[in-house]
Amino acid sequence: MAAAAPAQETFPEIRDGVRRLCVGFPGAYWRELDQARAYPKDFVDALTQAGYLAALVPEAYGGAGLSLREAAVILEEVQRAGCNGAACHAQMYTMGTILRHGSDEQKRRYLPEIAGGALRLQAFGVTEPTSGTDTAALRTRARREGDHYVINGQKIWTSRVAHSDLMLLLARTSPPPEGGKRTEGLSVFLVDLRTAGESVTIRPIRTMMNHATAEVFFEDLRVPAENLIGEEGRGFRYILSGMNAERILIAAECIGDAKWFIDRAVAYAGERVVFGRPIGQNQGIQFPIARSYAAMRAAELMVEQAASLYDQGRDCGAEANMAKMLAADASFEAGNVCIQTHGGFGFAEEFDVERKFRETRLYQVAPISTNLILSYIAEHVLGLPRSF
Ligand SMILES: Cc1cc2nc3c(=O)[nH]c(=O)nc-3n(C[C@H](O)[C@H](O)[C@H](O)COP(=O)(O)OP(=O)(O)OC[C@H]3O[C@@H](n4cnc5c(N)ncnc54)[C@H](O)[C@@H]3O)c2cc1C
C-alpha cells in the first residue's frame, strides 16, 4: 500500500481500474505535453473508452449511473497517479445541467452520445473579463429573434472549449427585475460549437500550467431556441445546482494530488542520504509531511461527507464548499512540503513535483476562489452580515 493510503479504502475495484489505466500515462507523457502546452488526447480517449467520464450519466442514457462518491474516487485516483483530470473532468459533470433542467427531448438527444464519448460537452462559459466573480454583472447578451437567440459577448477562462463539441453558456436575456435579484434574467444555452462557424472565435490563453483554457468571443451567434435549457431567465439557478458536484469532484482531485505529493515526499525522504543518514530520519523533515497527511485525511473526510449528502439528495452547499477549500489547501501545502523535502530536485522537471505543484495551485482560485468560499461560510453558515 502506498504511504498516503488510509487504512481502508473505499471502492477498491474502481481505484484499481483507474490505477491500471493511469500506468500507461507516466510522468514522461505529462512532461512532454506540459512543455508543448498540448492536450492529453490519448489519455482523454483512454478514460472515455473505459467509460469513466460517463460515470454520472444514468444507465437509462447509456452511462454508468454511478454515485458522486464513486465519480470522486475516479478523479482522485487519476490525480494520485500523477495524471491531470483537468483536461476532461468537466465531461463528467457539465451534462448534469441538461440532466436536471433539460427537456426530455434534450436529454434523449444529447445524453447517450455524451455517455458514449461521441459528443464532448466539457466547456462551461460563465466567467467574463469584466464581471469576474460577480456573475450577475456579466455582459454577454442573448436576444430572441423568432425561433433563434442571437448571442453577442465574450467569455474568459473557458477551459477545454477548443476540445469540445458543445458548450454551456450563461448569457443575459433580460435586465434584472426592478428591486429583484440581480441574478434573474440570466439564461443557459447549449451551444453547438461544430456549427458555430465564424460567429465564435476561440483564443487560447497560455498559463503557468498545461491547461487548455481560452477566451471566447461571440459575434451574432445564432442559437436555436430549442437549445435554451429550462426556462428563460432562470439560468443562474441551474448553474448553481451544478456547482456543488463540481466542487466536490475537484476537491477529490485535490485529495489525489495531496496523496501523490505525500507519497513522493515519503519515498524521497526515505532514500535521500545526507550527513550519513536518510533525511527522513530528521523530525524537521518528518513533521511537515506528517502534518500534511493529517490535513489531507481531515479534508478527505469532508469530501466524503459532502459527496454522501449529495448522493442522498440532501443540502450539501456548506460541505461542498468546505471540502473544496480544505482539500485545495491540503494539496497546496502537501505540494509545498514535497518540494521542500526534495530540496533542489523539487525544482527539476524530471521529478514532476514542480509540474504537479503548478497544477494544484489553480484550485485556490478556480472554480471558486478561497475568499468566496469563506464568504459563503460566514454568511450562509454563520449568519454574519452579507458583505457584497
Ligand atoms: C485556468 C483557469 C481555468 C478556468 N476555467 C473556467 C471555466 O472553464 N469556466 C469559467 O466560467 N471560468 C473558469 N475559470 C474562471 C475562474 O472560475 C475564476 O478565475 C475565479 O472564479 C475567480 O474569478 P476572477 O478570476 O474573475 O477573479 P476576480 O473576481 O477578479 O477576483 C480576484 C481576486 O479577488 C478576490 N475577491 C473578489 N471579490 C472579493 C470579495 N468581495 N471579497 C474578498 N475577495 C474577493 C477573489 O477571491 C480573487 O482572489 C478558470 C480560471 C482559470 C485561471
The ligand as a Tripos MOL2 file, in Angstrom:
@<TRIPOS>MOLECULE
LIG
   53    58     1     0     0
SMALL
NO_CHARGES

@<TRIPOS>ATOM
      1 C1         -7.0140   28.0120  -15.5700 C.3       1 LIG1
      2 C2         -8.3840   28.5100  -15.2890 C.ar      1 LIG1
      3 C3         -9.4760   27.7830  -15.7530 C.ar      1 LIG1
      4 C4        -10.7780   28.2570  -15.5590 C.ar      1 LIG1
      5 N1        -11.8370   27.6010  -16.1420 N.ar      1 LIG1
      6 C5        -13.0600   28.1960  -16.1550 C.ar      1 LIG1
      7 C6        -14.1270   27.6470  -16.9310 C.ar      1 LIG1
      8 O1        -13.9950   26.5940  -17.5570 O.2       1 LIG1
      9 N2        -15.2990   28.3390  -16.9920 N.ar      1 LIG1
     10 C7        -15.4870   29.5090  -16.3290 C.ar      1 LIG1
     11 O2        -16.5730   30.0810  -16.4300 O.2       1 LIG1
     12 N3        -14.4950   30.0480  -15.5560 N.ar      1 LIG1
     13 C8        -13.3040   29.4190  -15.4740 C.ar      1 LIG1
     14 N4        -12.2800   29.9760  -14.7270 N.ar      1 LIG1
     15 C9        -12.5010   31.2150  -14.0270 C.3       1 LIG1
     16 C10       -12.4600   31.0570  -12.5120 C.3       1 LIG1
     17 O3        -13.6480   30.4640  -12.0590 O.3       1 LIG1
     18 C11       -12.2200   32.4560  -11.9350 C.3       1 LIG1
     19 O4        -10.8960   32.8240  -12.2760 O.3       1 LIG1
     20 C12       -12.4210   32.5290  -10.4680 C.3       1 LIG1
     21 O5        -13.7750   32.2720  -10.1430 O.3       1 LIG1
     22 C13       -12.0240   33.9060   -9.9280 C.3       1 LIG1
     23 O6        -12.5950   34.9080  -10.7230 O.3       1 LIG1
     24 P1        -11.6850   36.0690  -11.3570 P.3       1 LIG1
     25 O7        -10.5040   35.4550  -11.9650 O.co2     1 LIG1
     26 O8        -12.5470   36.8940  -12.2240 O.co2     1 LIG1
     27 O9        -11.2160   36.8860  -10.1230 O.3       1 LIG1
     28 P2        -11.8580   38.2200   -9.5490 P.3       1 LIG1
     29 O10       -13.3410   38.0490   -9.3650 O.co2     1 LIG1
     30 O11       -11.3780   39.3650  -10.3360 O.co2     1 LIG1
     31 O12       -11.2070   38.2440   -8.1170 O.3       1 LIG1
     32 C14        -9.7830   38.4600   -7.9350 C.3       1 LIG1
     33 C15        -9.4400   38.0890   -6.5050 C.3       1 LIG1
     34 O13       -10.2030   38.9160   -5.6120 O.3       1 LIG1
     35 C16       -10.9460   38.1190   -4.7260 C.3       1 LIG1
     36 N5        -12.2420   38.7650   -4.4740 N.ar      1 LIG1
     37 C17       -13.1350   39.2070   -5.3910 C.ar      1 LIG1
     38 N6        -14.2030   39.7500   -4.7580 N.ar      1 LIG1
     39 C18       -13.9750   39.6120   -3.4290 C.ar      1 LIG1
     40 C19       -14.7050   39.9540   -2.2500 C.ar      1 LIG1
     41 N7        -15.9090   40.5310   -2.3110 N.pl3     1 LIG1
     42 N8        -14.1530   39.6720   -1.0510 N.ar      1 LIG1
     43 C20       -12.9380   39.0930   -0.9550 C.ar      1 LIG1
     44 N9        -12.2080   38.7330   -2.0320 N.ar      1 LIG1
     45 C21       -12.7150   38.9940   -3.2410 C.ar      1 LIG1
     46 C22       -11.1010   36.7670   -5.4030 C.3       1 LIG1
     47 O14       -11.2710   35.7570   -4.4420 O.3       1 LIG1
     48 C23        -9.8060   36.6470   -6.1650 C.3       1 LIG1
     49 O15        -8.8210   36.0690   -5.3540 O.3       1 LIG1
     50 C24       -10.9800   29.4670  -14.8420 C.ar      1 LIG1
     51 C25        -9.8750   30.1670  -14.3390 C.ar      1 LIG1
     52 C26        -8.6020   29.7110  -14.5610 C.ar      1 LIG1
     53 C27        -7.4480   30.5180  -14.0470 C.3       1 LIG1
@<TRIPOS>BOND
     1     1     2 1
     2     2     3 ar
     3     2    52 ar
     4     3     4 ar
     5     4     5 ar
     6     4    50 ar
     7     5     6 ar
     8     6     7 ar
     9     6    13 1
    10     7     8 2
    11     7     9 ar
    12     9    10 ar
    13    10    11 2
    14    10    12 ar
    15    12    13 ar
    16    13    14 ar
    17    14    15 1
    18    14    50 ar
    19    15    16 1
    20    16    17 1
    21    16    18 1
    22    18    19 1
    23    18    20 1
    24    20    21 1
    25    20    22 1
    26    22    23 1
    27    23    24 1
    28    24    25 2
    29    24    26 1
    30    24    27 1
    31    27    28 1
    32    28    29 2
    33    28    30 1
    34    28    31 1
    35    31    32 1
    36    32    33 1
    37    33    34 1
    38    33    48 1
    39    34    35 1
    40    35    36 1
    41    35    46 1
    42    36    37 ar
    43    36    45 ar
    44    37    38 ar
    45    38    39 ar
    46    39    40 ar
    47    39    45 ar
    48    40    41 1
    49    40    42 ar
    50    42    43 ar
    51    43    44 ar
    52    44    45 ar
    53    46    47 1
    54    46    48 1
    55    48    49 1
    56    50    51 ar
    57    51    52 ar
    58    52    53 1
@<TRIPOS>SUBSTRUCTURE
     1 LIG1         1 GROUP 0 **** ****
